[in-house]
Structures are given as structure tokens and as C-alpha cells.
Amino acid sequence: MKKTFFIFTLMLIFTSLIVGTAAANTLDEIIEDENMVLIDSRSPYSYNGWEIDGEPGGHIPGAVLFSKGWLNHLESDTEIISELERFNINEDQELFVYGPEADGLAEELSSLGYMAETISVDLEEQDELQKLDHYELLVHPDWLNEKIENDEVYVLEASWGDDSAHIEGHIPTSVHMNTDAIEEGPLWNRRSDDEIINALGEHGITYDMTVVVYSLDDITPATRVASILMYAGVEDVRILDGNLPAWENAGYDLDSGEVEPDQVDFGYTEPANPDYIIDLPEAQEAYDDSQSSFVDIRSWEEFIGETSGYDYIPSAGRIEGAIYGYGGKDAYDMSDFRNPDDTMVNFNYMEARWLDQGINPDNYNIFYCGTGWRAAETWLYAKALGWQNITVFDGGWFEWSEEELPVIVGE
């Protein structure tokens, strides 16, 4: 009996030591101390603002997102550590993890040598949770599934090429759109306004629909098409954050076979938001305006002119005076804006990097890349952030360099 009591007492002491640090520090103290990090272990959807499973949407201001679910996408300890370092989390800091799966994440981090422990947080008792201004632009699979079941949403799968991959497997009810329907070579700018309006009608889209766009693999075709839909005037356009893999990882089935849309009248005869995308003349006019900023969304190698990024773009370099807005490893990578599960990166992190680069939300920010796809993705993210004065330069580096306008090479 005495031995049992002694063991029980030791367990109580050990438990108090484990939770003692978390209990002794308030959330404010943890957030304000640079040697401590508050980590939100929930999904990016919850962090951004979605209410899921009855839990309030948003996060404690100052908390860093590191989802427990990312461990399924990071294949080695090295990748986990690299992702932590990306958000300036290191072994010298004390990590306090909250969320329903905090125990599992804290245990994993501890096994890697981090000082990690859980902290109990009731989000309903927090005075104010931070949310992405327009988190609704980035939907999650559960929301989309419910809307499909209630016939409250039009789902569009966007990718380059025919519908053969779509026929093999797609989100139920979704219609395939070949990106050739809204853009054309050789510059790969958008098609004429009449062609765009007609293409949307041919795909069964009207301006007053709620349209969710996704791609089978990389999200950039979806965001390119989404930007065109917004430009044309579709009133409620969203993307499936995390793309098709997010739908499958959530446990939802795919359909197969062809899905033929009904041809409809789009409802407008010309774009309702022509300022969302600009062409070369408008870009040249903005170039001479001190309140305009050209934001380059490409790899660093493209930005400094080591490569053009594409075999069909002969010139390498950047628009003179452009600000580097990040991109990825190459012309086909956008990892600077992606989480390990391919959802949009922590919006606080993304915005802070832009601000550090001198990209001011009060300026007229013109996003450009090689031909428009990557710029469209970040333009949509900027809209989700609540930035107002933004546009996509459709011609991008390709058209600007072809016209022999001011360019520069080097760091």
C-alpha cells in the first residue's frame, strides 16, 4: 500500500513538472517572449477562420501555424526541421502547442530535440481571434461537400489540355475547363473579352453563381481561371485550398466519366471588373507612377536573370525597379506560398515577408510572373488578405521583355 502511494505521488510530481511551465506562463507572456513560441496545431482552414466541428474559427494573435496534419506530408525529420526553421522556430526556444492534436505534435517535436509541450486553450474564451480577412475565398473539403450535396455550388476543374484526366477521376459534379478556353499563345495572355464571356457560358457558368475552382495537381491553373472568372464578373468565386488531394485526404470519393455542362447565357456582355487584369499599355502607364509597384512572382534565379524560366521566353531578367515578391524553386514551383499539404502558407508569414520587401498595401501593386499563372495565384492571396489596390499584369515578363522596355539583370 505504501509503495503504491509513493508511486502515485511521484506521478503527480512528474505531471506537475511537465505542465508547470505552460501553467506558469500566460498566453501574452509566451507571445511576447522571443524565446517562446505559441504553435497552433490545427488545420490551416481553422487557423484562417473557418468554424469546423463546432470550434471557433481563427487563431490566437501571435500564434504560428504548424499543423499536426503536416507530419503526414513531411517524409523525414530533416523536412520537419526545415519547415520549422522556415518559421524561425529553433531548438533554443520553448514551444507551447495548442489544439485538439497538440499532444501528438508536441510529442513529435520533443523527439526531435525541441522543448515542446502542450498548453490548454479554450478558444471560445479568447477576447479576439485573428482571421484571414477573406478566408472564405479558400474553402475546405467539408464545406464543399456539403454545398455539392445541397446543390448550392458550381464546381470547376481547371487544367491545361483535354478532359482525359478529369474523366478518370474528379470531384462529383465538377466540369472540366481547358485553360486554352480563356487564354492563347504565343504570349499566353487572356483571350478577348467576347471569347471569355462566351467560354464561360459554354461551360455552364453564369455571373450569379458560387463557383469553386480546383485543379487535379498544381493549384495555379485553378487560380488563373478563378482570376478570369472574377475579372468577367462572377460574383462568388473560391478555390479549394489544398486542391484535389485535400478532397481525397478528407476521405471523399471521386466520380469518373464525362460531365457535359449545359450552355447558358453568362449574363454580362463585357467584364464587370476590368481593373483586375491589365495589359501592356496600362502597365507602361503605371510604370511611370511613383505609387505603383511591380511585384515579381518568380524564382530568384528568374528575378536576377540567370534563366528566363521557360524555353519559349528568350530573354532573362526582370522589369527594372520591380520588387521581388517570392515564388519558388523554378518556373513551375510556388513553394514559397504553400504549406506541406499544398494549402496557402500562413497568411501572417506571407504578408510579413512582403512588407519586409517594401511591398506596401497602400500602393498600386501590380503582380507579374512569366505569363500570368503565378501572378494570378498571389493576386488571389492578396485579395484574401484584404489588399485592395492590386492587379495582374497579364503579359508579364514575356511581353515586357519582348517589347524591349526597361529591364535589368543581376542582384
ChimeraX attribute file (.defattr): number of C-alpha atoms within 10 A of each C-alpha:
attribute: neighborCount
match mode: 1-to-1
recipient: residues
	/A:1	5
	/A:2	7
	/A:3	8
	/A:4	9
	/A:5	10
	/A:6	10
	/A:7	11
	/A:8	12
	/A:9	12
	/A:10	12
	/A:11	12
	/A:12	11
	/A:13	12
	/A:14	12
	/A:15	11
	/A:16	12
	/A:17	12
	/A:18	13
	/A:19	14
	/A:20	12
	/A:21	15
	/A:22	20
	/A:23	14
	/A:24	9
	/A:25	14
	/A:26	11
	/A:27	19
	/A:28	12
	/A:29	11
	/A:30	19
	/A:31	20
	/A:32	12
	/A:33	11
	/A:34	10
	/A:35	14
	/A:36	20
	/A:37	23
	/A:38	25
	/A:39	27
	/A:40	26
	/A:41	26
	/A:42	21
	/A:43	21
	/A:44	26
	/A:45	23
	/A:46	21
	/A:47	28
	/A:48	25
	/A:49	20
	/A:50	23
	/A:51	13
	/A:52	14
	/A:53	8
	/A:54	7
	/A:55	12
	/A:56	17
	/A:57	21
	/A:58	21
	/A:59	23
	/A:60	22
	/A:61	15
	/A:62	18
	/A:63	21
	/A:64	22
	/A:65	25
	/A:66	24
	/A:67	21
	/A:68	20
	/A:69	16
	/A:70	19
	/A:71	18
	/A:72	10
	/A:73	13
	/A:74	16
	/A:75	10
	/A:76	11
	/A:77	14
	/A:78	11
	/A:79	14
	/A:80	19
	/A:81	17
	/A:82	15
	/A:83	17
	/A:84	16
	/A:85	12
	/A:86	12
	/A:87	13
	/A:88	11
	/A:89	20
	/A:90	19
	/A:91	17
	/A:92	11
	/A:93	16
	/A:94	21
	/A:95	25
	/A:96	25
	/A:97	30
	/A:98	24
	/A:99	20
	/A:100	13
	/A:101	17
	/A:102	23
	/A:103	18
	/A:104	15
	/A:105	25
	/A:106	24
	/A:107	15
	/A:108	17
	/A:109	21
	/A:110	15
	/A:111	12
	/A:112	15
	/A:113	11
	/A:114	19
	/A:115	18
	/A:116	27
	/A:117	21
	/A:118	24
	/A:119	23
	/A:120	14
	/A:121	14
	/A:122	11
	/A:123	17
	/A:124	11
	/A:125	8
	/A:126	11
	/A:127	7
	/A:128	12
	/A:129	18
	/A:130	16
	/A:131	20
	/A:132	22
	/A:133	16
	/A:134	15
	/A:135	23
	/A:136	17
	/A:137	19
	/A:138	23
	/A:139	19
	/A:140	24
	/A:141	22
	/A:142	15
	/A:143	12
	/A:144	20
	/A:145	16
	/A:146	12
	/A:147	15
	/A:148	17
	/A:149	11
	/A:150	9
	/A:151	10
	/A:152	13
	/A:153	19
	/A:154	20
	/A:155	24
	/A:156	25
	/A:157	25
	/A:158	27
	/A:159	25
	/A:160	13
	/A:161	13
	/A:162	13
	/A:163	18
	/A:164	11
	/A:165	14
	/A:166	23
	/A:167	15
	/A:168	12
	/A:169	16
	/A:170	25
	/A:171	23
	/A:172	16
	/A:173	21
	/A:174	23
	/A:175	22
	/A:176	28
	/A:177	25
	/A:178	16
	/A:179	20
	/A:180	16
	/A:181	19
	/A:182	23
	/A:183	19
	/A:184	13
	/A:185	10
	/A:186	11
	/A:187	19
	/A:188	20
	/A:189	20
	/A:190	24
	/A:191	17
	/A:192	13
	/A:193	16
	/A:194	11
	/A:195	14
	/A:196	23
	/A:197	26
	/A:198	20
	/A:199	19
	/A:200	23
	/A:201	20
	/A:202	18
	/A:203	19
	/A:204	18
	/A:205	26
	/A:206	23
	/A:207	22
	/A:208	13
	/A:209	16
	/A:210	18
	/A:211	22
	/A:212	22
	/A:213	29
	/A:214	30
	/A:215	26
	/A:216	18
	/A:217	15
	/A:218	18
	/A:219	25
	/A:220	24
	/A:221	25
	/A:222	29
	/A:223	27
	/A:224	25
	/A:225	30
	/A:226	25
	/A:227	25
	/A:228	26
	/A:229	27
	/A:230	21
	/A:231	20
	/A:232	23
	/A:233	22
	/A:234	25
	/A:235	15
	/A:236	16
	/A:237	23
	/A:238	23
	/A:239	25
	/A:240	25
	/A:241	23
	/A:242	27
	/A:243	25
	/A:244	21
	/A:245	18
	/A:246	18
	/A:247	21
	/A:248	13
	/A:249	12
	/A:250	11
	/A:251	11
	/A:252	13
	/A:253	12
	/A:254	14
	/A:255	15
	/A:256	14
	/A:257	13
	/A:258	17
	/A:259	16
	/A:260	13
	/A:261	15
	/A:262	10
	/A:263	15
	/A:264	14
	/A:265	15
	/A:266	24
	/A:267	14
	/A:268	15
	/A:269	13
	/A:270	16
	/A:271	19
	/A:272	16
	/A:273	14
	/A:274	15
	/A:275	14
	/A:276	21
	/A:277	23
	/A:278	16
	/A:279	16
	/A:280	15
	/A:281	9
	/A:282	12
	/A:283	20
	/A:284	12
	/A:285	10
	/A:286	17
	/A:287	19
	/A:288	9
	/A:289	10
	/A:290	9
	/A:291	12
	/A:292	20
	/A:293	22
	/A:294	26
	/A:295	25
	/A:296	27
	/A:297	30
	/A:298	29
	/A:299	26
	/A:300	20
	/A:301	19
	/A:302	26
	/A:303	29
	/A:304	17
	/A:305	19
	/A:306	13
	/A:307	19
	/A:308	24
	/A:309	20
	/A:310	16
	/A:311	8
	/A:312	10
	/A:313	18
	/A:314	12
	/A:315	19
	/A:316	21
	/A:317	20
	/A:318	29
	/A:319	21
	/A:320	13
	/A:321	14
	/A:322	19
	/A:323	19
	/A:324	20
	/A:325	26
	/A:326	22
	/A:327	25
	/A:328	18
	/A:329	15
	/A:330	17
	/A:331	20
	/A:332	16
	/A:333	16
	/A:334	22
	/A:335	17
	/A:336	18
	/A:337	20
	/A:338	17
	/A:339	19
	/A:340	20
	/A:341	22
	/A:342	20
	/A:343	20
	/A:344	22
	/A:345	18
	/A:346	19
	/A:347	22
	/A:348	18
	/A:349	15
	/A:350	20
	/A:351	17
	/A:352	12
	/A:353	14
	/A:354	17
	/A:355	13
	/A:356	9
	/A:357	14
	/A:358	13
	/A:359	20
	/A:360	16
	/A:361	18
	/A:362	12
	/A:363	15
	/A:364	20
	/A:365	24
	/A:366	26
	/A:367	28
	/A:368	29
	/A:369	27
	/A:370	26
	/A:371	23
	/A:372	25
	/A:373	26
	/A:374	27
	/A:375	30
	/A:376	30
	/A:377	25
	/A:378	25
	/A:379	26
	/A:380	24
	/A:381	23
	/A:382	23
	/A:383	17
	/A:384	18
	/A:385	19
	/A:386	14
	/A:387	18
	/A:388	14
	/A:389	16
	/A:390	22
	/A:391	25
	/A:392	29
	/A:393	28
	/A:394	28
	/A:395	24
	/A:396	30
	/A:397	28
	/A:398	26
	/A:399	21
	/A:400	20
	/A:401	19
	/A:402	13
	/A:403	10
	/A:404	9
	/A:405	12
	/A:406	12
	/A:407	17
	/A:408	16
	/A:409	14
	/A:410	11
	/A:411	9
